[in-house]
Amino acid sequence: MFGNVVPFSLISWGQTRVDAGLTAIFMAIMPLVTILLAHVFTRDEKINCWKFAGVICGIFGIVILMGPASLTGVGTELIHQLAILCAAVCYAINAIVTRKLVALPKLPMVATLMLCSAVIITPAYLITADNQVLAPSMASILAVLALTIGPTIIATWLILIVIERQGASFLSQINFMVPLFGVFFGAIFLHEVLPLNAWFALATILVALGLSRLGSRL
């Protein structure tokens, strides 16, 4: 529920009214919520000044990447924006819950997570989908398979490994890299112009990850 079903649904619905840039900024609160939850619910991931500084630096990097103008839309579509913020909180909760499960065998747990997510969300989808969506093209089927295998199954398996080795707080800051890679992949594969602020954002986010890593060692 917290790792797939609820946040995926909230983000999809929220982005019907909220721009991608503002969404990325809202999602950047996930690491902040994660380190606060980790401080309360774990024994070995207590918050310190380095971790907090890393999160603030990462949020600043996302604002640099998306541009301060992205913040002008705050409050205009309040319900949809709150949905995206709730999705970020869900991901934070999921990181803490997953932290408690890292001792379990990883591949069976990934399979169980995917199966449970499908069992929960598929009935809701079938109720709301129209007939056209229920007759997908071969290209759509292949795209869904690619997204299922790569960004979902393999990514979940890697998340379990990172949380086991580095903890939930460190994993949460990788969230800062998502919009950054989106910009760079757009330049590489779609020949989009790479803005200068992307390089400043990259440097800022790498500093944020370094601070977080330092905080995890102290």
C-alpha positions as CSV (number, residue, x, y, z in Angstrom):
1,M,0.0,0.0,0.0
2,F,2.7,2.5,1.0
3,G,5.3,1.5,-1.5
4,N,3.3,1.2,-4.7
5,V,-0.5,1.4,-4.7
6,V,-1.2,4.6,-2.8
7,P,1.8,6.8,-3.9
8,F,1.5,5.7,-7.6
9,S,-2.2,6.6,-7.6
10,L,-1.8,9.9,-5.7
11,I,1.0,11.1,-8.0
12,S,-0.9,10.1,-11.2
13,W,-4.0,12.0,-10.0
14,G,-2.1,14.9,-8.6
15,Q,-0.1,15.5,-11.8
16,T,-3.3,16.1,-13.8
17,R,-3.2,19.6,-12.2
18,V,0.4,20.0,-10.9
19,D,3.4,20.6,-13.2
20,A,6.3,18.1,-13.2
21,G,8.7,20.7,-11.8
22,L,6.6,21.5,-8.7
23,T,5.9,17.7,-8.3
24,A,9.7,17.1,-8.1
25,I,10.1,19.8,-5.5
26,F,7.2,18.3,-3.4
27,M,8.6,14.8,-3.7
28,A,11.9,16.2,-2.3
29,I,10.4,16.3,1.2
30,M,10.5,12.5,1.2
31,P,14.1,12.3,2.6
32,L,13.2,14.8,5.3
33,V,10.2,12.8,6.4
34,T,12.3,9.6,6.3
35,I,15.1,10.8,8.5
36,L,12.5,12.0,11.0
37,L,10.7,8.7,11.0
38,A,14.0,6.8,11.2
39,H,15.0,8.8,14.2
40,V,11.8,7.7,16.0
41,F,11.4,4.1,14.8
42,T,15.0,2.8,14.4
43,R,17.9,2.4,16.8
44,D,20.8,3.0,14.4
45,E,19.6,5.8,12.2
46,K,19.3,8.7,14.5
47,I,19.2,12.2,13.1
48,N,22.2,14.5,13.3
49,C,23.3,17.8,11.8
50,W,25.0,16.2,8.8
51,K,22.0,14.2,7.8
52,F,19.7,17.2,8.2
53,A,22.1,19.4,6.2
54,G,22.3,16.8,3.5
55,V,18.5,16.8,3.1
56,I,18.2,20.6,3.0
57,C,21.1,20.8,0.5
58,G,19.3,18.2,-1.7
59,I,16.0,20.1,-1.6
60,F,17.9,23.2,-2.6
61,G,19.4,21.3,-5.5
62,I,16.0,20.3,-6.8
63,V,14.8,23.9,-6.6
64,I,17.9,24.9,-8.6
65,L,17.1,22.2,-11.2
66,M,13.5,23.0,-11.6
67,G,13.9,26.7,-11.3
68,P,12.5,29.0,-8.5
69,A,9.6,29.8,-10.9
70,S,8.2,26.3,-10.2
71,L,7.4,27.5,-6.7
72,T,5.0,30.1,-7.9
73,G,2.2,27.5,-8.3
74,V,2.2,26.5,-4.7
75,G,-1.3,26.6,-3.3
76,T,-3.1,27.1,-6.6
77,E,-4.2,23.4,-6.9
78,L,-4.1,22.7,-3.2
79,I,-5.9,19.3,-3.1
80,H,-3.8,17.9,-5.9
81,Q,-0.6,19.3,-4.4
82,L,-1.5,17.7,-1.0
83,A,-2.0,14.4,-2.8
84,I,1.6,14.5,-4.1
85,L,2.9,15.5,-0.6
86,C,1.0,12.5,0.8
87,A,2.6,10.3,-1.8
88,A,6.0,11.5,-0.6
89,V,5.1,10.7,3.0
90,C,4.0,7.2,1.8
91,Y,7.4,6.6,0.3
92,A,9.0,7.6,3.6
93,I,6.8,5.2,5.6
94,N,7.6,2.5,3.1
95,A,11.4,3.0,3.5
96,I,11.1,2.6,7.3
97,V,8.8,-0.5,7.0
98,T,11.3,-2.0,4.5
99,R,14.1,-1.3,6.9
100,K,12.5,-3.7,9.3
101,L,12.3,-6.5,6.7
102,V,15.8,-6.5,5.2
103,A,16.7,-9.8,7.0
104,L,14.1,-11.7,4.9
105,P,15.1,-13.4,1.6
106,K,15.0,-10.6,-1.0
107,L,13.7,-12.2,-4.2
108,P,10.7,-13.9,-2.5
109,M,10.0,-10.6,-0.8
110,V,10.1,-8.7,-4.1
111,A,7.7,-11.3,-5.6
112,T,5.3,-10.9,-2.6
113,L,5.4,-7.1,-2.8
114,M,4.6,-7.1,-6.5
115,L,1.8,-9.7,-6.1
116,C,0.2,-7.9,-3.2
117,S,0.3,-4.6,-5.1
118,A,-1.3,-6.2,-8.1
119,V,-4.0,-7.9,-6.1
120,I,-4.9,-4.5,-4.4
121,I,-4.8,-2.2,-7.4
122,T,-6.1,-4.4,-10.3
123,P,-9.7,-4.6,-9.2
124,A,-9.8,-0.8,-8.7
125,Y,-8.3,-0.3,-12.2
126,L,-10.8,-2.7,-13.9
127,I,-13.7,-0.8,-12.3
128,T,-12.5,2.6,-13.6
129,A,-10.9,1.6,-16.9
130,D,-12.8,2.1,-20.2
131,N,-13.0,-0.5,-23.0
132,Q,-10.3,1.1,-25.1
133,V,-7.8,0.8,-22.3
134,L,-8.7,-2.8,-21.8
135,A,-7.6,-3.6,-25.4
136,P,-4.0,-2.4,-25.4
137,S,-1.7,-2.5,-28.4
138,M,1.4,-4.7,-28.6
139,A,3.6,-1.6,-28.1
140,S,1.6,-0.7,-24.9
141,I,2.0,-4.3,-23.6
142,L,5.8,-4.3,-24.2
143,A,6.1,-0.8,-22.6
144,V,4.3,-2.1,-19.5
145,L,6.5,-5.2,-19.3
146,A,9.6,-3.0,-19.6
147,L,8.4,-0.7,-16.8
148,T,7.5,-3.7,-14.7
149,I,10.8,-5.4,-15.0
150,G,13.2,-2.5,-14.8
151,P,11.8,0.5,-12.8
152,T,9.6,-1.7,-10.6
153,I,10.9,-5.3,-9.9
154,I,14.7,-4.7,-10.3
155,A,14.4,-1.3,-8.6
156,T,12.6,-2.8,-5.6
157,W,15.3,-5.5,-5.3
158,L,18.0,-2.8,-5.4
159,I,16.1,-0.8,-2.8
160,L,16.2,-3.7,-0.4
161,I,20.0,-4.1,-0.9
162,V,20.7,-0.3,-0.4
163,I,18.5,-0.1,2.7
164,E,20.3,-3.2,4.2
165,R,23.7,-1.8,3.5
166,Q,23.3,2.0,4.0
167,G,19.9,2.4,5.8
168,A,16.6,4.1,5.0
169,S,17.9,7.6,5.5
170,F,20.6,7.3,2.8
171,L,18.2,5.5,0.4
172,S,15.7,8.4,0.7
173,Q,18.2,10.9,-0.5
174,I,18.6,9.0,-3.8
175,N,15.1,10.5,-4.4
176,F,17.0,13.7,-5.2
177,M,18.6,12.0,-8.2
178,V,15.3,11.1,-10.0
179,P,14.5,14.5,-11.6
180,L,18.1,15.1,-12.3
181,F,18.5,11.9,-14.3
182,G,15.2,12.8,-16.0
183,V,16.8,16.0,-17.3
184,F,20.1,14.2,-18.4
185,F,18.3,11.3,-20.0
186,G,16.1,13.8,-21.9
187,A,19.3,15.4,-23.3
188,I,20.9,12.1,-24.2
189,F,17.9,10.2,-25.7
190,L,15.5,13.0,-26.7
191,H,18.1,15.5,-27.8
192,E,16.7,18.1,-25.4
193,V,18.9,21.1,-24.5
194,L,20.7,20.5,-21.2
195,P,20.3,23.6,-19.1
196,L,23.2,25.1,-17.2
197,N,21.3,24.9,-13.9
198,A,21.3,21.1,-14.3
199,W,25.1,21.1,-13.6
200,F,24.7,23.3,-10.6
201,A,21.9,21.1,-9.3
202,L,24.1,17.9,-9.9
203,A,26.9,19.4,-7.8
204,T,24.5,20.5,-5.1
205,I,22.8,17.1,-4.9
206,L,26.2,15.2,-4.9
207,V,27.2,17.4,-1.9
208,A,23.9,16.5,-0.3
209,L,24.6,12.8,-0.7
210,G,28.1,13.2,0.6
211,L,26.7,14.9,3.7
212,S,24.2,12.2,4.3
213,R,26.9,9.5,3.9
214,L,29.0,11.4,6.4
215,G,26.1,11.6,8.8
216,S,25.5,7.9,8.5
217,R,29.0,7.1,9.6
218,L,28.9,9.3,12.7
